[in-house]
Amino acid sequence: MLETDNYIYVDTPGLDASDSDTGEAMTGIDQADVVLFVHQPQGELEENEKEFLCRLKQSFGEFAEQNIILVLSKTDKEEQEKIDEIADKVQQQCLEFLNFSPRIFKVSGQRFKSGTQQHKDGLIRHSHINDLASHIKIVADASVETRDIRVIQTIDALLERMELTEAELERYRVNVQNKLHESFVPFNRLIDTLRSTIENFENQYKNI
């Protein structure tokens, strides 16, 4: 975790490294104002990544397209043509299962590091790290206004689930009550028959 004057950056574990790591990543998305989804350019999105992005969309709701940023990392490891091809494929995948395509940044930490150490502005520009940082600031600043809305939406969703659960419990209670009543019907009939028999015997005895 890196805390600055304005922002707190949290680097969550990767997906499927372990159950606890995946759980920690899932917890982090509900607390985040902005999520950077980092994908190494080995190919298109895998199923677990798609599921995670769908979970992100659910968490952000109407703000998902703005607050989810895709980052293709280590772009210096592949030819630019292949990086562009992977980015296009990832965008197409997102359109298919998210119904929108998040903004994608193709970055190289190595180029940025080398450019900074060697004072080479060209390397820094081609790393696109500063482009990403500028975009994060824009989105994060706008997210301050949407944070309260997301909290209210989360509370409303919880209340709705509570009401549904309460309704289900009431239906279950009525169902159990009806079954109990039905199960006692033969017993009640037997008691009524026994009572009638005893009354008949009493009447016969009185007539002797």
N, C-alpha and C positions, 0 to 999 in steps of 0.2 A: 504494500500500500504506500502511495506517495501523496502526501497532503501539502497543498500549496495554500496561498492566501485566499484563492477563490474556488479551488476545486479539490476534490479527493479522488485520486485515481486508484482503482482496485484491479489487480491482475488476478482473475479467478483461474482455477485449474482448468486444464483441457477436458474435453468430453471423453468419456469412456476410459479414462486412465484408471479409475476405480469408482465404485459406487459413491464413496464419500466425496470424491472430487467432483463428480457429476452433480451430486446434491448441493455442494457448495456453490457451483456455477449457477444452478437453478435458483438458489436463494439470492444470489447477487443481483440477478436481473430484476427482481421485484423491488429492490432498493435503489436501483440506478436511475439517474435522469437520462443518461445517454449510454448506449452500449456499442462498443466497437467489436464487431465479430471478425476475428482474425482467421484467415484461411490461407494456408500455404499453397502455392501454385503447383501442386502435384497433379491436379485435375479438377473435375467438377465436384459439386457438393455431394457428400455421402448422406445416407439415410439418417444417421444420428444428428448430423448438422441440420438437415431439413426439419427434423422434429424440434430441435432446439430453436430454430428460427420461428417456427410456428408458435412455440411457447412464448417467444419474445413478442410476436405480434399480438398474442392474446393479452400479455401483460401491459403493453403500451396502448392497445386499442386504437383509437382514431389518430394517435400520435406516432404510430409505429413507423410509417414511411419516413418521418422526419428524424426520429430519435434512434433508429438503428442504422449504423454505418458499417459497411463491409470493407474490410482491409485485406488486400492481397499482399502478403509479406514476402520478404526475401526475393524480390523481383530481379535482383542482380544475378540470381542463380539460373535464370532461363533467358532465352532469346526474347526480345520484345514482342515478336510476332506471336510466340506461344503464350506470353502473358496476356496479350490482347484477346487471343482466342479463348483462353480460360475465363477471362473477365466477361466476355460476351456470353459464354455458356452459362456462367453463374447467374448473370442478369436474367437470362431466359428461364432458368430454373426457378428463380424467385418469382417471376411473373406467373409461372404456372401454378405454384403452390401457395404463394402469398398474395397474389393478385396485385403486386406492385414490385418495383425493383429498387432496393435501397441504393443510396449513393455509394459508389465503389472507388476506393483509393488504392493505387498500386504503388507501394512504398518499398524502400530499401534502407533498413537500418544501417547496413554496412556502408553504403554510399554516404549517408548522412554523417556517420562517424568519421569516415575518411576525409570527407569534405571539411568537417569542422577541425580536425587535427591538422590538415594540410592547408587550411585556409583557401579552399577551392570552392568558390560560389557555384560553379557549374555542377559539381557533384552534389552539393546541397540541394540545388534546384531539382536535379534529376532524381533525388531520393523521394521527393514529394512529401516529405515529413512536414515541412512548414505549411504546405497546402492543407494537409490533414489537420494540423493544429489550428489553423485559422477557421476551418469548417467546424471543428469541435467547439470552439469558442462561440461561434454564431448559434449553433444548436443548443449548447448548454445555457447560454444567456436567455434564449427563448423558452427553455424548459422550466425556468424558474416560475413562469406564469402558469404552466400546465401541470406543475407538481401537485398543487392543491386539487385540481380537477381529477387527476389520476387517483388521489387518495379518496376523494368523494366517490368516484366510480367503483373503487375497490370495496369501500364500505357498503355501497348500494348492492353490489354483487353478493357480498357476504350476507346481508340482510335478506336478500332474495332467496339464497340457498337455505337460510335458517327457516324462512317461511315455508319453503317447499318441504324441508325436513319435518317441520311441525305438522304440516298437512299429511305427510306420509305416516307419521306416528299416530295421528288421529284415525286415519283409515285402518291402520293396523290394530289399534285399540278396539274399534268398532267391529272389525272382523273377528278378533279373538272373543269379544263379548258375545257375538252372534253364535260362534261355534260352541262356546260354553253353554249358551242357552239351548242350542239344538241338542247338545250331548245330554242335557238333563231332561229332555222331553220324555224319553222312555221311562226314566226313573220317576218322574212326576206322575206319569200315567199309572205306573205300578203302585205308587203311594195312594193315588185316588181310588184304584181298584181295591187295595187293602182296606182303606178307610170305609168304602162302601160295604165291603164284606163284613167288617166289624160292626157297622151300624145295623146290618141285617141280622147278625147274630144277637145283637143287643135287643132288637125289636122282637125277635123270636123268643128270647129269654123272658122278656116282659109279658108276653102273651101266654106263658105257661101257667 
